[in-house]
Amino acid sequence: MGLIGGLRGVADAGLRFALPPRCPGCGVVTPDMHQFCLDCWTALDFLGDPQCRRCGAPFEVDPGAGALCGACHADPPAFDSMRAAVAYGPIARALALKLKYGRRPGIAHTMAAQLRRHLPDGEARLVVPVPLHRWRLWSRGYNQSALMARAVARGTGHLLALDILVRTKATPPLRGLGPDRRVKAVRGAFAVRDKAMVKGRAVLLIDDVYTTGATADACARALKRAGASRVDLVCWARVVRDGDVAR
């Protein structure tokens, strides 16, 4: 191991003793970083098949591969697919709020570990976060979706493009707005800064919480207008019950 490796091991052990890893959900001590305790892990509702091929809405009964939900049949979204790691619930909400408002950037790596299960196979993609307006970015100090995008792209062959999609107008907080008002609020709110970089490329769009899909749809429309060949959305949590309130 050598002297330097041995000293590094001692330093790591000392740091773990002074600042032990904690569950990102409830804060109890855990064996390793970004690891949930048993109670929080079992409380998370992990999403997967069967689900709508387009928007990822979970099906109670498996209708077969490639099935679409009624909403996607009636009004297909601009994005080509959407996948979420977990259903929106108490633990998922706690992590989203810690990352978004609690200045806990390490949570992005916890989320990214689960998002990677849903990354599409195939060609290298542009990894693009849903952007904040500059005023909100200045007041908050960071974009939580950008932190997630950076963590998702690390160690992959995908190309991180943090600033290629911009929010051109400030939009009101979407919490409490119905689906129609959300669509109206984000209409025309996004633009692509470098269309040449997007043209003909597949894009992996990253967000924290999927509620009605209005924001993701508006982002996908801007990317498609710029020439993106497809847009696949991956996020931490999605609302699956009408009674849940996300943001």
Secondary structure, DSSP 8 states (H G I E B T S, - for coil): -HHHHHHHHHHHHHHHHHS--B-TTT--B-SSTT---HHHHHHS-B--SSB-TTT--B-SS---TT---HHHHHS--SSSEEEEEEESSHHHHHHHHHHHTS--TTHHHHHHHHHGGG---SS--EEEE----HHHHHHHSS-HHHHHHHHHHTTSS-EE-TTSEEE-S-----TT--HHHHHHHHTT-EEES-HHHHTT-EEEEEEEEESSSHHHHHHHHHHHHTT-SEEEEEEEEE--STT----
